[in-house]
Amino acid sequence: MSMFGALFEPALFTIRRYGPGPKDPLGKPTRVLLFETTADGVLAPTGTAEGQAFVVNEFRATVALDVDLRAADEISARGLVYTVEGTPFAAVVPRTKIGVLTAVLKYVGPVSP
């Protein structure tokens, strides 16, 4: 359990990393699952104000500092799938190993059955 365990929702995120796979019968590239893990964290919507409406167009994931999260990873949480946009960044207390990793997520759709 991380230092922020009391603040994080347990096993909220399932992180998946894919790599290139063999081509399908039609010659299209496929992908294979290389890595999968779960992580505790917090999911928060972010967005923009357009006129008088607030539009949610991005989400922010906050996880423990030791979680292996990279750009283009796929994350599922609460039955929805997101992709990591850009490189996740760490916020660390100076001269310590206390901190969190934050990533911007883009909504992809519901989890496929």
Helices and strands as residue ranges (DSSP letters): E 9-23, E 29-50, E 53-64, E 74-77, E 80-92, E 99-110
